[in-house]
Amino acid sequence: MKWWISSIILCVLCGLSSYTGVAANSQIGKVSWANPYIQKVVERKIMPLDQNGRFNTFDAVTRSEAVQAIIQARAIPLDAKQPLLAKDVQKNHPQYAAFQKLVELGVLDNAAYLKPDAYVTRAQIAKMMALAFQIEVDNQNTASFPDVKRTYWAKDYIESLTDIGIFQGKLDGRFGPFESLRKGQLAKIIVEAQAFEEQLKRYEIAYNVLGKEYIMTPVEHEQSVQAVYRLINEYRAKHQLPALTLEPHLRQMAVIKAYDMLENKYFSHRSPYYGHTWDLVTLYDYSFSALGENLAQQYKTPQQVVEAWIASPSHQANILTANYTHTGIALAKGNNGKYYWVQLFSRK
């Protein structure tokens, strides 16, 4: 990997280069918390109603039903080639292709018995959901349950998914790992997992490997960000340079850097937590062949910060580097009145 980055630090600048069938279910009105989730999984054709138009909220979920719901929720193509070893899921089984695909993806083991008609437990669905939705699972979690022991095989799956809001414990504080999962519960779990997945796709959440936690990376101060982006590209155009592309992933890196400075009370290209900026972006799986960074603090408006960067030779050099193709911009405002601006530049 070839990269370049400048390292000048100034006093206030830093430059581094509608579905009616659900309503027919008389159970729904008795379980108000489940209503919106059931509505969504039915509308999205993830979980079907029965032949009488009922969802059967309290029914236990079979492994076949769970497998099919996961396939539908993630729109996974049924194109697996590896045959199943399972003696109880033959090729004529209605969910053979679904089991086959989840085995291929590592969500299920290619075991001699997959027990398609057995009821799936809350612990089992925790593992299946984590693997199917590719959620990071670790052993440093806030959630804990008295009935989930430290040595239990599903502990990390249960606690990790609870930490990010996909699972919830019971009112008495237990999790109930051995209990059969109910259809209403599965509906909620799937909808929450899809919402979490969408946040990841929008770069509003990132997994911090160092801290072993998901962190929020809010897209804030949109008008200010867009104004800086416009002014930077206008300046590049005056120098016959192509416009930079505002890239969501690189913008997320700028957000992380800005809030890292705000929360850890420093102003530098080198973070006491992450290290250099190239360390930070690499940690969050951002690929680049060249990288630059401009920082500023205390400037209140986009016009002020861009003018300050242009007036500084090192910052101007980043802005006018012809090889850069992408940019990410962020502003973090502290309660103490401090402003932290970050603009990252990269070549892919």
Solvent accessible surface area in square Angstrom, and as a share of the most:
residue,aa,sasa,rsa
1,M,161,0.72
2,K,157,0.67
3,W,109,0.38
4,W,122,0.43
5,I,26,0.13
6,S,20,0.13
7,S,87,0.56
8,I,72,0.36
9,I,92,0.46
10,L,63,0.31
11,C,113,0.68
12,V,45,0.26
13,L,10,0.05
14,C,0,0.00
15,G,0,0.00
16,L,3,0.02
17,S,0,0.00
18,S,152,0.98
19,Y,90,0.34
20,T,114,0.66
21,G,19,0.18
22,V,4,0.02
23,A,87,0.68
24,A,69,0.53
25,N,2,0.01
26,S,75,0.48
27,Q,35,0.15
28,I,13,0.07
29,G,63,0.61
30,K,167,0.71
31,V,10,0.06
32,S,82,0.53
33,W,123,0.43
34,A,0,0.00
35,N,49,0.25
36,P,67,0.42
37,Y,42,0.16
38,I,0,0.00
39,Q,54,0.24
40,K,80,0.34
41,V,0,0.00
42,V,9,0.05
43,E,77,0.35
44,R,114,0.42
45,K,153,0.65
46,I,5,0.03
47,M,11,0.05
48,P,112,0.71
49,L,32,0.16
50,D,53,0.27
51,Q,178,0.79
52,N,111,0.57
53,G,21,0.20
54,R,72,0.26
55,F,3,0.01
56,N,24,0.13
57,T,3,0.02
58,F,101,0.42
59,D,64,0.33
60,A,15,0.12
61,V,0,0.00
62,T,26,0.15
63,R,34,0.13
64,S,14,0.09
65,E,68,0.30
66,A,0,0.00
67,V,1,0.00
68,Q,51,0.23
69,A,2,0.02
70,I,0,0.00
71,I,5,0.02
72,Q,76,0.34
73,A,10,0.08
74,R,69,0.25
75,A,86,0.67
76,I,19,0.10
77,P,84,0.53
78,L,91,0.45
79,D,74,0.38
80,A,13,0.10
81,K,172,0.73
82,Q,90,0.40
83,P,82,0.52
84,L,21,0.10
85,L,118,0.59
86,A,6,0.04
87,K,133,0.56
88,D,45,0.23
89,V,2,0.01
90,Q,100,0.44
91,K,159,0.68
92,N,137,0.70
93,H,40,0.18
94,P,117,0.74
95,Q,40,0.18
96,Y,25,0.10
97,A,38,0.30
98,A,2,0.01
99,F,0,0.00
100,Q,22,0.10
101,K,18,0.07
102,L,0,0.00
103,V,13,0.07
104,E,73,0.33
105,L,88,0.44
106,G,46,0.44
107,V,6,0.03
108,L,15,0.08
109,D,105,0.55
110,N,36,0.18
111,A,39,0.31
112,A,47,0.36
113,Y,124,0.47
114,L,5,0.02
115,K,123,0.52
116,P,7,0.05
117,D,113,0.59
118,A,40,0.31
119,Y,126,0.48
120,V,0,0.00
121,T,30,0.17
122,R,14,0.05
123,A,1,0.01
124,Q,57,0.26
125,I,0,0.00
126,A,0,0.00
127,K,62,0.26
128,M,6,0.03
129,M,0,0.00
130,A,2,0.01
131,L,63,0.31
132,A,5,0.04
133,F,11,0.04
134,Q,143,0.64
135,I,12,0.06
136,E,85,0.38
137,V,48,0.27
138,D,19,0.10
139,N,95,0.49
140,Q,110,0.49
141,N,39,0.20
142,T,128,0.75
143,A,18,0.14
144,S,85,0.55
145,F,22,0.09
146,P,90,0.57
147,D,39,0.20
148,V,8,0.05
149,K,134,0.57
150,R,198,0.72
151,T,113,0.66
152,Y,42,0.16
153,W,133,0.47
154,A,0,0.00
155,K,36,0.15
156,D,45,0.23
157,Y,42,0.16
158,I,0,0.00
159,E,8,0.04
160,S,7,0.05
161,L,0,0.00
162,T,26,0.15
163,D,61,0.31
164,I,40,0.20
165,G,36,0.35
166,I,3,0.01
167,F,4,0.02
168,Q,116,0.51
169,G,32,0.31
170,K,57,0.24
171,L,196,0.97
172,D,93,0.48
173,G,37,0.35
174,R,89,0.33
175,F,0,0.00
176,G,3,0.03
177,P,3,0.02
178,F,149,0.62
179,E,65,0.29
180,S,32,0.21
181,L,0,0.00
182,R,99,0.36
183,K,36,0.15
184,G,1,0.01
185,Q,44,0.20
186,L,0,0.00
187,A,0,0.00
188,K,29,0.12
189,I,8,0.04
190,I,0,0.00
191,V,9,0.05
192,E,47,0.21
193,A,1,0.01
194,Q,27,0.12
195,A,52,0.40
196,F,13,0.06
197,E,23,0.10
198,E,75,0.33
199,Q,49,0.22
200,L,52,0.26
201,K,122,0.52
202,R,126,0.46
203,Y,68,0.26
204,E,40,0.18
205,I,10,0.05
206,A,9,0.07
207,Y,36,0.14
208,N,5,0.03
209,V,79,0.45
210,L,94,0.47
211,G,26,0.25
212,K,72,0.31
213,E,89,0.40
214,Y,43,0.16
215,I,40,0.20
216,M,123,0.55
217,T,2,0.01
218,P,44,0.27
219,V,71,0.41
220,E,70,0.31
221,H,57,0.26
222,E,75,0.34
223,Q,163,0.72
224,S,26,0.17
225,V,1,0.00
226,Q,74,0.33
227,A,22,0.17
228,V,0,0.00
229,Y,47,0.18
230,R,125,0.46
231,L,25,0.12
232,I,1,0.00
233,N,22,0.11
234,E,79,0.35
235,Y,32,0.12
236,R,0,0.00
237,A,61,0.47
238,K,151,0.64
239,H,80,0.36
240,Q,156,0.69
241,L,33,0.16
242,P,90,0.56
243,A,70,0.55
244,L,2,0.01
245,T,73,0.42
246,L,35,0.17
247,E,27,0.12
248,P,79,0.50
249,H,33,0.15
250,L,0,0.00
251,R,24,0.09
252,Q,9,0.04
253,M,0,0.00
254,A,0,0.00
255,V,8,0.04
256,I,9,0.04
257,K,2,0.01
258,A,0,0.00
259,Y,46,0.18
260,D,9,0.05
261,M,0,0.00
262,L,32,0.16
263,E,123,0.55
264,N,72,0.37
265,K,170,0.72
266,Y,31,0.12
267,F,34,0.14
268,S,26,0.17
269,H,9,0.04
270,R,137,0.50
271,S,4,0.02
272,P,100,0.63
273,Y,94,0.36
274,Y,24,0.09
275,G,13,0.13
276,H,59,0.26
277,T,2,0.01
278,W,53,0.19
279,D,57,0.30
280,L,3,0.01
281,V,0,0.00
282,T,78,0.45
283,L,44,0.22
284,Y,15,0.06
285,D,122,0.63
286,Y,5,0.02
287,S,78,0.50
288,F,11,0.05
289,S,31,0.20
290,A,7,0.06
291,L,1,0.01
292,G,0,0.00
293,E,0,0.00
294,N,0,0.00
295,L,0,0.00
296,A,0,0.00
297,Q,27,0.12
298,Q,79,0.35
299,Y,51,0.19
300,K,105,0.44
301,T,54,0.32
302,P,24,0.15
303,Q,91,0.40
304,Q,82,0.37
305,V,0,0.00
306,V,5,0.03
307,E,92,0.41
308,A,15,0.11
309,W,0,0.00
310,I,44,0.22
311,A,85,0.66
312,S,7,0.05
313,P,110,0.69
314,S,21,0.13
315,H,0,0.00
316,Q,56,0.25
317,A,50,0.38
318,N,0,0.00
319,I,0,0.00
320,L,41,0.21
321,T,35,0.20
322,A,62,0.48
323,N,89,0.45
324,Y,4,0.01
325,T,59,0.34
326,H,40,0.18
327,T,0,0.00
328,G,0,0.00
329,I,0,0.00
330,A,3,0.02
331,L,5,0.02
332,A,0,0.00
333,K,86,0.37
334,G,15,0.14
335,N,170,0.87
336,N,104,0.54
337,G,36,0.35
338,K,80,0.34
339,Y,35,0.13
340,Y,6,0.02
341,W,1,0.00
342,V,0,0.00
343,Q,0,0.00
344,L,0,0.00
345,F,0,0.00
346,S,0,0.00
347,R,64,0.24
348,K,109,0.46
